[in-house]
Amino acid sequence: MITRRQAISALGASALSSAQQARPNIVFILVDDLRFDALGSTGHPFVRTPHIDRIAREGARFRNAFVTTPLCSPSRGCFLTGRYVHAHGVTGNGDNAALSHQLTTFPRLLHDAGYVTGLAGKWGLGFQDDAGDPLKQGFDHYFGFLSQTHAHNHFPDFLWRNGAK
């Protein structure tokens, strides 16, 4: 016969197991040069962004923040590491900028917690063979531009996918 305590314990373990399996998906959209009111969800009167608006309605919105630097790559470095520019070392948009392999990034923390992580778009924090490679910074998959300057080409000859052109 099962005691009340054993039944409650079993239900609690079952609920905990279900909660661990049903972790939330995390989608973070980081956009260069986007005004605070440039989307439908932020009040733009003409621009229609229904899918982003739905994500905003159903998820968390971060409205009170500041950009640590006006440059793209250093700002992404701050976002990924939680450090100011002087502490992560990427101070410009040049192609020689790379995050150190010794820094902890939030994608690495998510990866270590069992999440599958991905990046699509402009990286600008290192190349496939250096410490700043997205695959060395906690991303399981990436697709897009590794180079900050390559990303300015509207008709690129190639894009990167997981280290391959």
Secondary structure in CASP SS format (residue, H / E / C, confidence):
PFRMAT SS
TARGET T0000
AUTHOR 0000-0000-0000
METHOD secondary structure of the structure
MODEL  1
M C 1.00
I C 1.00
T C 1.00
R H 1.00
R H 1.00
Q H 1.00
A H 1.00
I H 1.00
S H 1.00
A H 1.00
L H 1.00
G H 1.00
A H 1.00
S H 1.00
A H 1.00
L H 1.00
S H 1.00
S H 1.00
A H 1.00
Q H 1.00
Q H 1.00
A C 1.00
R C 1.00
P C 1.00
N C 1.00
I C 1.00
V C 1.00
F C 1.00
I C 1.00
L C 1.00
V C 1.00
D C 1.00
D C 1.00
L C 1.00
R C 1.00
F C 1.00
D C 1.00
A C 1.00
L C 1.00
G H 1.00
S H 1.00
T H 1.00
G C 1.00
H C 1.00
P C 1.00
F C 1.00
V C 1.00
R C 1.00
T C 1.00
P H 1.00
H H 1.00
I H 1.00
D H 1.00
R H 1.00
I H 1.00
A H 1.00
R H 1.00
E H 1.00
G C 1.00
A C 1.00
R C 1.00
F C 1.00
R C 1.00
N C 1.00
A C 1.00
F C 1.00
V C 1.00
T C 1.00
T C 1.00
P C 1.00
L C 1.00
C H 1.00
S H 1.00
P H 1.00
S H 1.00
R H 1.00
G H 1.00
C H 1.00
F H 1.00
L H 1.00
T H 1.00
G C 1.00
R C 1.00
Y C 1.00
V H 1.00
H H 1.00
A H 1.00
H H 1.00
G C 1.00
V C 1.00
T C 1.00
G C 1.00
N C 1.00
G C 1.00
D C 1.00
N C 1.00
A C 1.00
A C 1.00
L C 1.00
S C 1.00
H C 1.00
Q C 1.00
L C 1.00
T C 1.00
T C 1.00
F H 1.00
P H 1.00
R H 1.00
L H 1.00
L H 1.00
H H 1.00
D H 1.00
A C 1.00
G C 1.00
Y C 1.00
V C 1.00
T C 1.00
G E 1.00
L E 1.00
A E 1.00
G E 1.00
K E 1.00
W C 1.00
G C 1.00
L C 1.00
G C 1.00
F C 1.00
Q C 1.00
D C 1.00
D C 1.00
A C 1.00
G C 1.00
D C 1.00
P H 1.00
L H 1.00
K H 1.00
Q C 1.00
G C 1.00
F C 1.00
D C 1.00
H E 1.00
Y E 1.00
F E 1.00
G E 1.00
F E 1.00
L C 1.00
S C 1.00
Q C 1.00
T C 1.00
H H 1.00
A H 1.00
H H 1.00
N C 1.00
H C 1.00
F C 1.00
P C 1.00
D C 1.00
F C 1.00
L C 1.00
W E 1.00
R E 1.00
N C 1.00
G C 1.00
A E 1.00
K C 1.00
END
